[in-house]
Amino acid sequence: MFKAILFDLDGTLLNIDMDIFLQHYFKKMARLAPDYGLNDSQKLIAQVWKSTEIMIANRDPAISNEDAFMSDFFAAGDFPEKSTREFFDDYYDRAFPLLHNLCQSHALVPGMIESLLAASKKVVIATNPVFPIKAIRHRLDWAGIGHFPYDLITSYEVMHFCKPHPEYYREISDMIGVPPEQCLMVGNDREEDLTAGSIGMKTYLVEDGLIDRGSNLVPDWQGSLSQLAAFLEEL
């Protein structure tokens, strides 16, 4: 029925409260920043938020998400590029992994991924590509599924659009060579994940950790994570 299964990561495959997570994410960023001469941590964090918003809004297919973020971040000239890029690299190498205690893995998830790969399904980690691949790899490890050979992980280095833009899902379809009609998008965010249906993908809304901001988008299927596992097993 489906050749490719796309999975959201945060709140779907990994149990995480992003509001709490981001509070600690920025606290650790602020602590490390002075080591690289970035002494105004409030200004740094404000610029990260602003540049992230610019990146999410970008819909230029010629500009990667990473380039959209970095070009806006450094445009004002408030941060030295060389040392700031080194700071970001070091942050994701040393500080970001310390956030693992804010997340919990789901016992069902590794077996679910393993079964799909054994059935020759293409598996995509369709997380909103606002993070570098380093950060996503860490979170996959926290979920107990970092070792699997995914067909695509949507990081900000390789993608040119973000959720909830339909172009994000179209780009995935093109990159893995599977028509939208043969893809299933699985996620817990009604707005961001169900947008996949607008280009012809089928959607499954995971009710565990559901995020619903009032969108009127309706999934093709929905249920708990355990119900999802049974649903995928039938495929």
C-alpha positions as CSV (number, residue, x, y, z in Angstrom):
1,M,0.0,0.0,0.0
2,F,2.8,2.4,0.9
3,K,6.4,2.4,-0.3
4,A,7.6,5.0,2.2
5,I,6.7,5.8,5.8
6,L,7.6,9.3,7.1
7,F,7.9,9.8,10.8
8,D,7.9,13.0,12.8
9,L,10.5,12.7,15.6
10,D,9.8,14.9,18.6
11,G,6.6,13.9,20.4
12,T,6.1,11.0,18.0
13,L,9.1,8.6,18.1
14,L,10.6,10.4,21.1
15,N,8.7,11.4,24.2
16,I,9.6,15.0,24.7
17,D,8.0,18.2,25.9
18,M,9.5,20.8,23.6
19,D,8.5,23.8,25.8
20,I,10.5,22.4,28.7
21,F,13.2,21.1,26.4
22,L,13.8,24.5,24.8
23,Q,14.1,26.2,28.2
24,H,17.0,24.0,29.1
25,Y,18.3,24.1,25.5
26,F,18.8,27.9,25.7
27,K,20.1,27.8,29.3
28,K,23.0,25.5,28.2
29,M,23.6,27.7,25.1
30,A,23.9,30.8,27.4
31,R,26.4,29.0,29.6
32,L,28.7,27.9,26.8
33,A,28.5,31.2,24.8
34,P,31.1,33.2,26.9
35,D,33.7,30.6,26.2
36,Y,33.6,31.9,22.6
37,G,33.5,35.6,23.4
38,L,29.7,35.7,23.0
39,N,29.0,37.5,26.3
40,D,25.5,38.9,25.6
41,S,23.6,35.6,25.8
42,Q,20.2,37.4,25.7
43,K,21.1,39.0,22.4
44,L,22.4,35.6,21.1
45,I,19.2,33.7,22.0
46,A,17.0,36.5,20.6
47,Q,18.9,36.3,17.3
48,V,18.6,32.5,17.3
49,W,14.8,32.8,17.6
50,K,14.6,35.5,15.0
51,S,16.7,33.6,12.5
52,T,14.8,30.4,13.1
53,E,11.6,32.3,12.3
54,I,13.1,33.6,9.1
55,M,14.3,30.1,8.2
56,I,10.8,28.6,8.7
57,A,9.2,31.3,6.6
58,N,11.7,30.8,3.7
59,R,10.2,29.3,0.6
60,D,13.0,29.9,-1.8
61,P,14.0,26.5,-3.3
62,A,17.5,27.8,-4.0
63,I,18.3,28.5,-0.4
64,S,18.8,25.7,2.1
65,N,17.4,26.0,5.6
66,E,20.9,26.3,7.0
67,D,21.8,29.1,4.6
68,A,18.5,30.9,5.4
69,F,19.3,30.7,9.1
70,M,23.0,31.7,8.9
71,S,22.6,34.5,6.4
72,D,20.0,36.2,8.7
73,F,22.0,35.4,11.8
74,F,25.1,37.1,10.6
75,A,23.5,39.9,8.5
76,A,23.5,42.4,11.3
77,G,27.2,41.9,12.0
78,D,26.6,41.5,15.7
79,F,28.4,38.1,16.0
80,P,31.8,37.2,14.5
81,E,31.1,34.4,12.1
82,K,34.1,32.2,12.6
83,S,33.9,31.9,16.4
84,T,30.1,31.8,16.4
85,R,30.1,28.8,14.0
86,E,32.7,27.1,16.2
87,F,30.4,27.8,19.1
88,F,27.4,26.2,17.4
89,D,29.5,23.1,16.5
90,D,30.8,22.7,20.0
91,Y,27.4,23.3,21.5
92,Y,25.9,20.4,19.6
93,D,28.9,18.2,20.3
94,R,29.2,18.7,24.1
95,A,26.3,20.6,25.6
96,F,23.3,19.4,23.6
97,P,23.8,15.7,24.5
98,L,23.4,16.6,28.2
99,L,19.7,17.3,27.5
100,H,19.0,13.6,27.1
101,N,17.5,13.3,30.5
102,L,14.6,15.5,29.4
103,C,13.4,12.8,27.0
104,Q,12.1,9.3,27.2
105,S,12.2,6.5,24.6
106,H,9.1,4.5,23.6
107,A,9.6,0.7,23.9
108,L,7.5,0.1,20.8
109,V,9.4,2.4,18.5
110,P,12.6,0.4,17.6
111,G,10.6,-2.7,16.7
112,M,8.3,-0.6,14.6
113,I,11.2,0.8,12.6
114,E,12.9,-2.5,12.3
115,S,9.8,-4.2,10.9
116,L,9.3,-1.6,8.3
117,L,12.9,-1.8,7.0
118,A,12.6,-5.6,7.0
119,A,9.6,-5.2,4.8
120,S,11.6,-3.1,2.4
121,K,9.8,0.1,3.1
122,K,11.6,3.4,2.8
123,V,11.7,5.1,6.2
124,V,12.2,8.9,6.5
125,I,12.8,10.8,9.7
126,A,10.6,13.8,8.8
127,T,11.4,16.0,11.7
128,N,11.0,19.8,11.1
129,P,14.4,20.6,9.7
130,V,15.3,23.6,11.9
131,F,18.2,21.7,13.6
132,P,21.6,20.5,12.2
133,I,22.0,16.8,11.6
134,K,24.1,16.5,14.8
135,A,21.2,17.5,17.0
136,I,18.8,15.1,15.2
137,R,21.3,12.2,15.4
138,H,21.4,12.8,19.2
139,R,17.6,12.7,19.5
140,L,17.4,9.5,17.4
141,D,19.9,7.9,19.8
142,W,17.8,9.0,22.7
143,A,14.8,7.3,21.1
144,G,16.8,4.1,20.7
145,I,16.7,4.2,16.9
146,G,19.9,6.0,15.9
147,H,21.4,2.9,14.3
148,F,18.9,2.3,11.6
149,P,19.7,3.0,7.9
150,Y,17.1,5.7,7.0
151,D,16.5,6.7,3.5
152,L,16.4,10.4,4.5
153,I,16.7,12.5,7.7
154,T,15.4,16.0,7.1
155,S,18.0,18.2,8.7
156,Y,18.5,21.9,8.0
157,E,21.6,21.2,5.9
158,V,19.7,19.2,3.2
159,M,16.2,20.7,3.2
160,H,15.0,23.9,1.6
161,F,11.6,24.2,3.4
162,C,10.1,23.6,6.8
163,K,6.8,22.4,8.2
164,P,4.0,23.3,7.8
165,H,4.8,24.3,4.2
166,P,3.5,21.7,1.6
167,E,6.8,22.2,-0.3
168,Y,8.6,20.4,2.6
169,Y,6.7,17.2,1.9
170,R,7.0,17.6,-1.9
171,E,10.8,17.9,-1.5
172,I,10.9,14.7,0.6
173,S,8.9,12.9,-2.1
174,D,11.3,14.1,-4.8
175,M,14.4,13.2,-2.8
176,I,13.3,9.6,-2.0
177,G,11.8,9.0,-5.5
178,V,8.4,8.0,-4.2
179,P,5.1,9.7,-5.3
180,P,3.2,11.4,-2.5
181,E,0.3,9.0,-3.0
182,Q,2.6,6.1,-1.9
183,C,3.8,7.9,1.2
184,L,2.3,7.8,4.7
185,M,3.2,10.7,7.1
186,V,3.0,9.9,10.8
187,G,3.1,12.6,13.4
188,N,1.6,14.1,16.5
189,D,1.1,17.7,15.3
190,R,-2.2,18.3,13.6
191,E,-1.1,21.4,11.7
192,E,2.5,20.6,10.9
193,D,2.2,16.9,10.1
194,L,-1.2,16.7,8.4
195,T,-0.2,19.3,5.9
196,A,1.3,16.3,4.1
197,G,-2.2,15.4,3.0
198,S,-2.4,18.6,0.8
199,I,0.0,17.1,-1.7
200,G,-1.6,13.6,-1.7
201,M,0.2,11.8,1.1
202,K,-1.9,9.8,3.5
203,T,-1.6,10.8,7.2
204,Y,-1.7,9.1,10.6
205,L,-2.1,11.4,13.6
206,V,-0.6,10.0,16.8
207,E,-2.7,10.9,19.8
208,D,0.1,10.4,22.4
209,G,1.5,13.9,22.9
210,L,-1.0,15.4,20.5
211,I,-0.4,19.0,19.5
212,D,-3.5,20.7,18.3
213,R,-3.5,24.5,17.8
214,G,-7.0,24.5,16.4
215,S,-6.3,23.4,12.8
216,N,-9.2,21.9,10.9
217,L,-6.9,19.3,9.1
218,V,-8.2,15.8,9.4
219,P,-6.0,12.7,9.2
220,D,-6.8,9.6,7.3
221,W,-6.2,7.5,10.4
222,Q,-5.4,8.3,14.1
223,G,-4.8,6.5,17.3
224,S,-2.3,5.8,20.0
225,L,1.3,4.8,19.5
226,S,0.4,1.2,20.2
227,Q,-2.4,1.4,17.7
228,L,0.0,2.8,15.2
229,A,2.4,-0.1,15.7
230,A,-0.5,-2.6,15.0
231,F,-1.6,-0.5,12.0
232,L,2.0,-0.6,10.5
233,E,2.3,-4.3,11.2
234,E,-0.6,-4.9,8.9
235,L,1.2,-3.1,6.1
